[in-house]
Amino acid sequence: MSDYSDIAAKLAALSDADLVAVLRPVVAGRPALWALRNALEESSSVHHAELIDDVSPATGTAPSHDAPAPGTGSGQVGGGIPVPPVPVPPAGIPGSPTIGGYSPSGVPSFDSVRDKVEQRFGTAQGMGELDRQTPAGRSAEEQFEAREKAARDRLDQIRKSVRGNDVDS
């Protein structure tokens, strides 16, 4: 299958509906071809909508005062507002199956979770360093040690006064 020109010529000879019918099973189960699969689904729904328009071509509608203004939607699905096409990445640029750190089904990738954890850890570590540099932000251990030293000094003073070895009296 090194020569693809025969295959391409046969595919080009097919009608649009036949080409969609051939390509659907080919792209099924291939996550890298999600954009092509979505485009095929969209083209098949457009083809279906074209068939619906031709259901009763001989039936005419009488003008009435309740008829919608010309240029507005017909009220049918897809009748008024065009749906934007699915974005397809340019050829030659390797596409990743994840968009913005999430898979097409909405599951976060391992890399995005790791990056978030590392960012939060770095932020917490930096905040701790900044807190230790300010006098008001001393750590709880330093405050505990200062209170414990003051308590020991006070206890020594009380013991000396109880024994009568207090120098002040």
FENTAFEN-V455945 format. One record per residue. N is the residue number from 0. RES is the residue in one small letter. NEAR is the number of other C-alpha atoms within 12 Angstrom. D_CENTER is the distance of its C-alpha to the mean C-alpha in Angstrom with 1 decimal. Layout:
n->(N,N)
res->(RES,RES)
near->(NEAR,NEAR)
d_center->(D_CENTER,D_CENTER)
This chain:
n->(0,1,2,3,4,5,6,7,8,9,10,11,12,13,14,15,16,17,18,19,20,21,22,23,24,25,26,27,28,29,30,31,32,33,34,35,36,37,38,39,40,41,42,43,44,45,46,47,48,49,50,51,52,53,54,55,56,57,58,59,60,61,62,63,64,65,66,67,68,69,70,71,72,73,74,75,76,77,78,79,80,81,82,83,84,85,86,87,88,89,90,91,92,93,94,95,96,97,98,99,100,101,102,103,104,105,106,107,108,109,110,111,112,113,114,115,116,117,118,119,120,121,122,123,124,125,126,127,128,129,130,131,132,133,134,135,136,137,138,139,140,141,142,143,144,145,146,147,148,149,150,151,152,153,154,155,156,157,158,159,160,161,162,163,164,165,166,167,168)
res->(m,s,d,y,s,d,i,a,a,k,l,a,a,l,s,d,a,d,l,v,a,v,l,r,p,v,v,a,g,r,p,a,l,w,a,l,r,n,a,l,e,e,s,s,s,v,h,h,a,e,l,i,d,d,v,s,p,a,t,g,t,a,p,s,h,d,a,p,a,p,g,t,g,s,g,q,v,g,g,g,i,p,v,p,p,v,p,v,p,p,a,g,i,p,g,s,p,t,i,g,g,y,s,p,s,g,v,p,s,f,d,s,v,r,d,k,v,e,q,r,f,g,t,a,q,g,m,g,e,l,d,r,q,t,p,a,g,r,s,a,e,e,q,f,e,a,r,e,k,a,a,r,d,r,l,d,q,i,r,k,s,v,r,g,n,d,v,d,s)
near->(7,6,8,10,11,12,13,13,11,14,19,16,13,16,13,17,22,18,20,27,20,19,24,24,16,17,21,19,12,16,19,20,24,27,23,26,26,25,22,29,24,21,25,22,19,23,19,17,17,16,14,16,18,12,11,10,11,8,9,7,10,8,10,8,7,9,14,13,12,10,11,14,15,15,13,12,17,20,17,14,13,11,14,10,15,16,12,19,17,9,7,7,8,12,16,17,22,21,17,15,20,17,19,19,13,12,16,19,20,14,17,18,16,14,15,16,14,14,14,14,14,14,14,14,14,14,15,17,15,16,16,18,13,12,11,12,16,18,18,14,12,15,16,13,14,15,14,14,14,14,14,14,14,14,14,16,18,15,14,16,15,13,12,12,13,13,10,8,9)
d_center->(38.7,38.9,40.0,37.3,39.5,41.1,37.8,36.5,39.7,39.7,36.1,37.1,40.0,38.0,37.2,33.6,33.6,35.0,32.6,29.6,31.4,31.9,28.4,26.5,27.8,27.4,23.6,23.1,21.6,20.4,16.6,17.1,18.7,16.1,16.6,20.3,20.1,18.3,21.0,23.7,22.7,22.6,26.0,27.5,26.6,28.2,31.2,31.5,31.4,34.2,36.3,36.0,37.4,40.4,41.3,44.2,45.1,48.7,47.8,48.2,47.0,49.6,48.6,48.3,47.6,44.4,42.9,39.7,40.2,40.0,36.7,34.6,32.5,34.5,32.7,31.5,27.9,26.8,30.2,29.6,26.2,25.0,21.5,19.7,19.5,16.5,15.6,17.3,17.1,20.7,23.0,23.8,20.5,19.0,15.5,13.2,11.7,8.4,6.4,5.3,6.1,4.5,7.3,8.1,9.1,6.1,7.9,7.3,9.6,13.0,13.0,10.1,11.9,15.1,14.4,13.5,16.7,18.7,17.9,18.9,21.9,23.0,22.8,24.8,27.3,27.8,28.4,31.0,32.7,32.9,34.3,37.0,38.2,39.1,42.2,40.6,37.8,39.9,38.5,39.8,41.8,43.8,44.5,45.7,47.9,49.5,50.3,51.7,54.0,55.2,55.9,57.9,59.9,60.7,61.6,64.0,65.7,66.2,67.7,70.1,71.2,71.8,74.0,76.0,75.0,73.4,74.6,74.2,76.6)
